[in-house]
């Protein structure tokens, strides 16, 4: 039920489409392999492949209902592999990628694991490869956080482990990402990006 509720309102999250558009603008003109971390039903990877139809992809998630929807979405698309994996554990050996994307998934991990995962992302990127994380981030005050929840019309999610934008950008820089930036932000939604240096 939770999966279907999320899927029914995924495109209606305020300003989400702006974040998607900002992410798609950053994709290289020629895109080989892309990894979608926490792919859910495959929505973001499908948007990436609509923008770059020649790209192949790996869709990674741990939720059986979401994986079932992703497999339905990519049925008959041999360029996309759907993989079950809980990324609270280290990433499996999937080979190198030109781009790694994620959308509203990593914030469910414990803070230490979030930073570890960023390091694993850097390791699987090709030199010059791009990481784009469209993420749910922490507000600077409880009042602003409550305003955000009220605007979305949703209750507090106890599984969230929200981290401030500034903290996450610092992690990326410390780990060795280049050109680290928050490209787009609306309240608690932010697009955090970095490159693996050539």
C-alpha angles and dihedrals in degrees: 000000000000091000093051092045091054093046092050093058102029095108092041096062103121113264093354092124088057089055091048091051092049090052094049091051089061097056115113115251090244113042124183114173126006129187120207110202112207091005096180107188092348096261097139096042089051090053090050092050091047087057094041107025094179092060122108120210151194117216112203126191141136101216112099093206092050092045089052089055091047091051089051091050093050098037107139093016105114091181090071124068118194112209130188112223136143104222092204076088124060116284114267121242103278101150128244126321135203092211134017117197134181134179124201095325113096094063089074090069124088111267095251091051092048090060092044090052091053088057091050089050090054090051094055095046120100114236105283090021121148131232118198120181115184095195148176104239136185123273116230093239137028090240092057090047091054091048089055092051091047092051090053093042092227133125124241111286108222091203092065118108099185120193127191120257092239092054093050093047088051090052092052092050093046091051091054105262115148130215090023113184146150096237098183136008139178113176106296095356116088140165110222118189143178141162133229104239116248 
